[in-house]
């Protein structure tokens, strides 16, 4: 039988402390107010105030990572304490709680994606269908024709009076003679397969399906101002595309097959059924959201690092943290180009950044993939670079 504990916090007392590993539970605010903030946020953009019905500490609890922010009671506050192992039973008995957490996570993920692209590409990518043209042009210039063809096709489909329509029609016709890609519309059924380099969906495209990766890897990307940012590299068991399903808004990012992959499709009808009949699967979705949001908070720290090589070291450390590799060695599946793209480093700086990164002692190449001989040393080096960037210490730049 589910038995939840009530906890009282006095005014100005800490509920959570950033960086601490006490993450086996989260709190539902019953009464009072809680102020949440990150310690290194000088501009105060992360500051938020939560009240009754809101959740505190769900992200680190469900992702099994350290606390991502401080939480202080600004008045006498009473909370319900929920242990991670109690969550499946909690949502089985109270589905609205699970849906509120998941929808809150989806909204925050969309916000975090926009925040992540701003420091790197200095602009907001738009949700308007016209933006699909920018996506198509970017991959066209890189000679990644299957992706460009897919984006051109969906621009024509969604922008029938678009300002770029004639240009798109001509380019689509030309590229169609150069490659055999024809996977423009989703296949019917509960599973779909994609070859390496094919686009699953484009940012700003409409859509209401989410996916579970059964085989292969998928890159989640955004394009703006002639640059690409890889927001996540997903593998077997990961889910994506859920924000469009939950929020009924255009895709906030693109999904591209990083290798040949097979996906399970979840639409709005079978998602609603899952919520009421499969609490364990909903708990898994919550954990996935929490992991991705925790990663986004860490990526935000990375985006604020100026030195491209230091960004690459910190991004590599983030991959180790995601894999729970805190000691020993770590063989990644990332190339130097993958790592530079994940940092949002402009293409023109890739060669020099990759050469200088090769001089770092915390990592080396094993074939064309990055190998970490000592994760503990890598994490220390990355923490040093983040701290140096935050305190304004001078570093060497490209």
N, C-alpha and C positions, 0 to 999 in steps of 0.2 A: 504494500500500500504506500502511495506517495505521501511523504511527510516533509514539508518544506519548513525551513527555519526563518524566523524573523530576526532582523538585526537592526539595532538603533545606532545612529551616528550623531554625535554632538556637532553643533555649529563649528565650522572651520577645521573639522577633523578630516584626515585623509581616508578615503574609501579604497582607492587604488594608487599605487606609486609607479610612475613610469620606469621601465627597465627591470622591475622586480619579476621574479618567476612564480609568484603566488597566483597561479592561474587555473586552479582546479574548480573554480566556481564563478558565476556571474550574478548580478543583482538586478531585480526588478524594483523600481522605485514605487513605493506605495504612497508615501506622503513626503513633502519637503522638496528641496531643490538641490541639484548637484552641478557644480561647475567643472567642466573637463577641458584640459589644455595640454599642449606639448611644451616641455621645458625650454626647447631651443627656438620657439616661435616668437621672435622679437616683435613681429608685426601684429601678433594676436589673431591671425587668420584662423587658427585652429580652435579658438575659444568658443565654447558652446555651453548653454545651460539646459539641463534636462529636468523633467518633472514627473509627476505620477504617471505610471504606465510606460515610461521609458526604461531602457536597458543600459546597464553599465558593465563593461568588462566582458561582453559576449565574444568579441573578436579574439583576444588572447586566450580565453577559456576554451573555445571550440577549436582553435588552431594549435593549441598547446605551445604557444610562444610566450615570450615575456610581455609585460604590460606595455602598450603603445602610448599611453598618456596618463596624466594625473587626473584623479577625480576627487574633489573636495566638497563636502556638504556645506552649503552656504547658509543653511538654517537647520534646525532639528529635523533629521531625516530618518524615515523608517523604510527598510528595504526587505524584500524577500530574497533569501540566498538560495541559489539553484546550483547544485553540483553538476558537473558535466555528465556523470553517469545517470542523473535523474532526468536529463533532457528528453530522451525518447518517451518516457512515461508521461512527462509533463505535456508534451504536444499531442500524445495519444488521447489525453483527457481534455485538452484545451487547444483545439486546432487553430483558433484565431491568434493565439500567442505565436505559434510557429509562423503563420502567414505574416504577422506584423514584423517579426524579426527578419524574415526573408525579404519582404518588400522594403523594409528600411535599409537592409544591406544592398539591395539592388539600386536604390536611389543613391546611396552613398558611393557605390562603385562607379556610377555614371559621373558623379561629381568629382571623384578622385581621378578618373581617367582624364577629365578636362584639366584638372589642376596639374596632372603629371605632364601634359603636353605643353602647358603654358611656359614653364621655365626653359624647356628644351627648344621649342619651335616658335616661341614668342607670339603665339596667336591661338585663338580658339577655333577648333574645327567645328563646322556647322552640322546640324542634324538635317538641314534642308536637302532634298534630293539632288539639287544642282551640284552639291559637293561630290557626288559620284563621278562627275567629269574630272575633278582634280585627282581623284584616286586613279582613274583610268589613265590619265596623262602621265602620272608619276611612273606607273609600272610600264607604260608604253616606252618611255624614254630609257628605261632600264632593259628593254628588249624582253621583258617578261610577258610575252604576248598572250598566253592563256588567261592570265589575270586581267590584263588590259581588255581583252575581248569580253570577258565576263562583265566587267564594270561598264564598258561601252554599251553592251546589250541592255543592262538594267537601267542605264541612263535613258536610253531610248524608250524603255518600257514605262518608266516613272516620270519622265519629263517630256511628254508628247508635244509641248510647246516650248521646250527648253531653248535657251539662248545659244547653246552650242550644238543644237540638234543636227544641222547640216554637216558640220565638221565631223561629228561623231558618226553619222551614217557613212560618210566617205571613208573614214579611217577604219570602221568596222568591216566594211566591204573589202578593203585592201588587206587587212590582217587575216580575214577569213580565208584568203587564198594562200596564206603563208603558214598556217598551222591547222591541225585537224581538230582543235578543241570544239566540242559541241555540247558540253555539259552546262547549259545555261539555265535550265529549269530543274528543280529538285525531282529526283526519282520518287515514285510512289512507294509506299510501304514504310515499315518501322525501322529500316536500316538503309544507310546510304554509304557509298564508297567513293573515295577521291584519290587521284594520283598526286604524287609530290608536285608542289607548285601550283595546284589548282585552287581557285578561290571558292570557299564554301558560302560566304556572303560578304557583301561590302558594307563599310560604314555608310550611314545615311540611307541604306536600303530598308524598305519595309519588310517585316517578317515576324512570325509569331511562334517559331519552333525553337526549342533548345535541344542540345545534343549531349550525349555521353560518349566519350571516346572508348571504343572497344579494342581498337588496334591503331598504332601509329601515334604521330605527334601533330599538334596544330599550333600555329603561331597566331596570336591576337595582336593586331597592329592598328596604328592610326597614321594618317598622312595629312600633312598641312605644310604650306610654305615650301614645298619641294623637298621635304624631309619625311622620313618614316621613323616611328618609334614603335619598338616591339614591347607591348605592355605585358605579355605573358607568353610562356612556352609551355603548352599543356601536353600531358601524356595520358596513357591508358588509365581509365577510371575517372579522369577529370570531366567536368561539365562546363559548357559554355553556351552563350546565346540566350541565357535565362532573363536578361534584363529586358529585351524586347517582348518576351512572353509575359513577364510580370507587370511591366509598365505600359505596354501597348504603345511604344514609341519606336521611331526608327532605330536601326542598329547604331550603337555608339562607337563601334570599332569593327574592323574587318577580321575575318577568320580565313586563314590560308593553310592548306595542308603542307606541313613541314616535311612530311614523309607520306608514303601511301598509307591511307587510314580508312577504317570502317567506323561508322558512327551509328548509334541508336538515336532515333528521333522521338522527342517528347513534345506533343502539341498541347494546346490549352485544355482540351477535353480530358486527355489521359493524365495531365498534371493535376487537375482538380480531383480526379479519382485517386491519384497517388497520395495527395494530402490527407484524405480521409481514411485510406486503407493501408498505407505503408509508412508508418511513422519512422521506421528505421531509415528509409530512403530520404525522408525529409530531414532527418537528423544529419545524414550524410551531406545533403545539399547545404544545410546550414554550416557544417564544418568546412565545406569547400569555399563558401562565401567568406567565412571568417579567415581562412588561409589566404585567399586572394586579397582581401582587404588589408590584412596584416602586411602582405607583400607590397601593396600599394603605398602604405604609410612609409615603409622602408625605401621604396622607389622615390618617394617625394624627397626624402633626405638625400638620396643619390642625385636627383635632378638639381639640387642646390649646390653640388660640388662643381667648381669651375674647371679644374684641371682634368682634361679628357682621360689621361692615364689613371689618375686617382679614381675617376668615375668608374673605369673598367675594373679596377681592383675591388672597389666597393660592390659593384654589381656582381662580380664573381663570388664575393663573400656572401651576398644575398642568396645566390643559388645554393651555396653550401648550407646556409641556415635553413632554407626551404626544405632541403633534403635531410635535415637534422644531422649534418656532418660537422660536428664541432671539434673532433680530434681525428688523427690519422689522415690517410690520403683520400683523394676524391677524383675519380675520372669522370669528367663531364662529357656531354655530347655536343658541346658548343665549339664552334670555330671562333677565331679572332673577329671575323666579320659579324658573326651572330652577336658576340658580346658588345661590339661597338654599336650595332644597331639597337640593342636593348638599352643602351645608354642614350640613344638619340643623338649620337655624334654625327655632325654633317659629313656627307660622303667625301668631300674634298679633304677632310682631316683624317679619314680612315687610315691611309697608308702610314702617315707619321705616327698616329696614335698606336697602331698595331706594332710598329717597330719599337717604339719606346716602351710599350707594355712588355715586350719580349725581354727587356732588361730587368724587369721586376723579378726578385728572387722567390716571391710567394707562389709563382705558377710557371709552368713551362708547357711546351707542346709535345703531345704524344701522337705522332702523325700530324693530322691537321686539327686535332681536338685538344682542348685545354685540359691539362692535368695539374692537380694541386697536391704537392708532396706532403704538406703539413697544414691541415685546416685551422688548427689553433693559431698558428703564426699568421695565416691569411686573415683571420678574423681580427686579430690584434692590429695588423697593418691597416685594414679598412677602417677600424674604429679610430685610429690615429688620424687618418685622412679626413674623416668626418669631423672630428674635433677641431683639427687645424682649420678646416673650412669655416666652421661655426665661429671660432674665436678670431678669425681674420688673419691668422698667421700666414706669412708669405710662402708661396710654393712656386716651383718652376712650372712655367706654362709652355705650351707648344708655340 
